[in-house]
Amino acid sequence: MSIAKQFNHDFSKGVFRLYDQNNNEIYFENSKGLWIKQKYDQNNNKVYSEDSTGYWEKREYDLNNNQIYFENSNGFWSKREYDQNNNEIYYEDSDGYIKDNRPKPCEDKVVEIEGIKYKLLPL
């Protein structure tokens, strides 16, 4: 039995929705039987959702609420890294796309030896 039916919901008055204590929508159901369940973490970030078609999504976040991981039931995934200013510096996904803006140890480094300046370059 659907959750809306358990609440004796009258769909002629619209869709059925449930919210958590932080006003996040945690359940949706329409008159055609489509339903969506969602879970949120203590910071109101959506961490999981699934629907009546079998589709699902998972998300993870860092301490600054930046999404660092995503995965869905279609097999797609992505991961991200952020710097101390919450700027995305790395992205990679299951399609093989990579965007890497992480600082490189030798990038723009200059050393001076016996009065001559040398710029370090990665190999």
C-alpha positions as CSV (number, residue, x, y, z in Angstrom):
1,M,0.0,0.0,0.0
2,S,1.3,3.4,-0.9
3,I,2.1,6.0,1.8
4,A,-0.5,8.4,0.3
5,K,-3.2,5.7,0.7
6,Q,-2.1,5.0,4.2
7,F,-2.8,8.7,4.9
8,N,-6.1,8.5,3.0
9,H,-4.9,11.2,0.6
10,D,-7.4,12.5,-1.9
11,F,-5.4,13.0,-5.2
12,S,-8.1,15.3,-6.6
13,K,-6.7,17.9,-4.2
14,G,-3.1,17.5,-5.6
15,V,0.0,15.4,-5.1
16,F,1.0,14.0,-1.7
17,R,4.1,15.3,0.0
18,L,5.9,14.7,3.3
19,Y,8.5,17.0,4.8
20,D,11.1,16.5,7.6
21,Q,11.6,18.9,10.5
22,N,13.8,21.1,8.3
23,N,11.2,21.4,5.6
24,N,13.0,19.1,3.2
25,E,10.7,17.1,1.0
26,I,11.3,13.5,1.9
27,Y,8.4,11.9,0.1
28,F,6.4,12.7,-3.0
29,E,3.6,10.7,-4.7
30,N,1.2,11.5,-7.6
31,S,-2.1,10.0,-8.6
32,K,-0.3,7.8,-11.2
33,G,1.6,5.9,-8.5
34,L,5.0,7.6,-9.1
35,W,6.7,8.1,-5.8
36,I,10.1,9.6,-4.8
37,K,11.8,9.1,-1.4
38,Q,14.7,11.4,-0.3
39,K,17.1,11.5,2.6
40,Y,19.0,14.4,3.9
41,D,22.0,14.8,6.3
42,Q,22.2,17.0,9.3
43,N,23.2,19.9,7.1
44,N,20.1,19.5,4.8
45,N,22.2,18.1,1.9
46,K,20.3,15.5,-0.1
47,V,22.3,12.2,0.4
48,Y,20.0,9.7,-1.2
49,S,16.9,9.5,-3.4
50,E,15.0,6.7,-5.0
51,D,11.8,6.5,-7.0
52,S,9.2,3.9,-8.0
53,T,10.9,3.2,-11.3
54,G,14.0,1.8,-9.5
55,Y,16.2,4.8,-10.2
56,W,18.4,6.0,-7.2
57,E,21.1,8.5,-6.5
58,K,23.7,8.8,-3.7
59,R,25.7,11.9,-2.7
60,E,28.5,12.6,-0.2
61,Y,29.7,15.9,1.1
62,D,32.8,17.3,2.8
63,L,32.8,19.3,6.0
64,N,32.0,22.5,4.1
65,N,28.9,21.0,2.4
66,N,30.6,20.6,-1.0
67,Q,29.4,17.6,-2.9
68,I,32.4,15.3,-3.3
69,Y,30.8,12.2,-4.6
70,F,27.8,11.3,-6.7
71,E,26.6,7.9,-8.0
72,N,23.3,6.7,-9.6
73,S,21.7,3.5,-10.6
74,N,22.6,4.0,-14.2
75,G,26.3,3.4,-13.3
76,F,27.4,7.0,-13.5
77,W,29.6,8.4,-10.8
78,S,31.6,11.6,-10.2
79,K,34.0,12.8,-7.6
80,R,35.3,16.3,-6.8
81,E,37.9,18.0,-4.6
82,Y,37.8,21.6,-3.3
83,D,40.5,24.0,-2.1
84,Q,40.3,25.8,1.3
85,N,38.2,28.5,-0.4
86,N,35.6,25.9,-1.6
87,N,36.6,26.3,-5.2
88,E,36.4,23.0,-7.2
89,I,40.0,22.0,-8.1
90,Y,39.4,18.5,-9.3
91,Y,36.6,16.6,-11.1
92,E,36.5,13.1,-12.5
93,D,33.6,11.0,-13.7
94,S,32.8,7.5,-15.0
95,D,32.7,8.8,-18.6
96,G,36.4,9.4,-18.3
97,Y,36.3,13.2,-18.1
98,I,38.9,14.7,-15.8
99,K,39.5,18.3,-15.0
100,D,42.5,18.8,-12.7
101,N,43.3,22.3,-11.4
102,R,45.0,21.1,-8.2
103,P,48.2,22.9,-7.4
104,K,51.3,21.2,-8.8
105,P,54.4,21.1,-6.4
106,C,56.8,22.7,-8.9
107,E,54.4,25.0,-10.7
108,D,55.6,28.6,-10.8
109,K,58.5,27.9,-8.4
110,V,61.7,29.8,-8.8
111,V,64.9,28.9,-7.1
112,E,68.1,31.0,-7.0
113,I,71.5,29.3,-7.1
114,E,74.6,31.4,-7.0
115,G,72.6,34.5,-8.1
116,I,71.0,32.8,-11.1
117,K,67.2,32.2,-11.0
118,Y,65.8,29.0,-12.3
119,K,62.1,28.2,-12.9
120,L,61.2,24.6,-11.8
121,L,59.1,22.7,-14.3
122,P,57.3,19.3,-13.8
123,L,58.7,16.4,-15.8
